[in-house]
Amino acid sequence: MCEVTRGIEEVGFSEFRRKIRAAEVLSAAMQRLLSDIRFNGKVSVVIQNGRVLKSGYEEGFFRQHPGT
């Protein structure tokens, strides 16, 4: 692999790690939706070869009833 390609991949992977650490992995629209429905749970995404292979969630979707 040439140095330029390796450098581009290193920069890209560094940006990927930064976004994961900063929790910048969901679009703003998805974050709003999760907030609107007060979703509490786990969202998982499996990536293979740069494409989403599988996604899912574990429910923790509990709404607080007023007064409880």
C-alpha positions in Angstrom: 0.0 0.0 0.0 1.4 3.4 -0.9 2.1 6.0 1.8 -0.6 8.4 0.6 -3.3 5.8 0.8 -2.0 4.7 4.3 -2.0 8.3 5.5 -5.6 8.8 4.3 -6.7 5.6 6.0 -5.0 6.7 9.2 -6.6 10.1 9.2 -10.0 8.5 8.5 -9.6 5.9 11.3 -8.5 8.7 13.7 -11.7 10.7 12.8 -13.8 7.5 13.3 -12.2 6.9 16.8 -12.8 10.6 17.7 -16.5 10.4 16.7 -17.0 7.2 18.7 -15.4 8.8 21.8 -17.5 11.9 21.4 -20.7 9.9 20.9 -21.2 11.5 17.4 -22.5 8.3 15.9 -26.1 9.1 15.2 -27.6 11.7 12.9 -29.3 14.7 14.5 -32.7 13.4 13.2 -32.2 10.1 14.9 -31.1 11.8 18.2 -34.2 13.9 18.1 -36.5 10.9 17.5 -34.9 9.0 20.4 -35.3 12.0 22.6 -38.9 12.6 21.5 -39.9 9.1 22.4 -37.7 9.1 25.5 -36.0 5.9 24.4 -33.8 4.3 27.0 -32.0 1.3 25.8 -29.2 0.0 23.6 -29.0 0.6 19.8 -26.5 -1.6 18.0 -25.2 -1.5 14.4 -22.9 -4.1 12.8 -20.8 -2.7 9.9 -19.0 -4.9 7.4 -17.0 -3.5 4.5 -18.2 0.0 5.3 -21.9 -0.9 5.0 -24.5 -1.6 7.6 -24.9 -5.3 7.9 -27.4 -5.5 10.7 -28.9 -3.1 13.3 -31.2 -3.6 16.3 -32.1 -2.4 19.7 -32.7 -3.7 23.2 -35.7 -2.3 24.8 -35.4 -0.1 27.8 -38.2 2.0 26.5 -40.1 3.0 29.6 -42.0 6.2 29.9 -42.2 7.9 33.2 -45.8 8.4 34.2 -46.5 11.7 35.8 -46.5 11.4 39.6 -44.4 8.2 39.7 
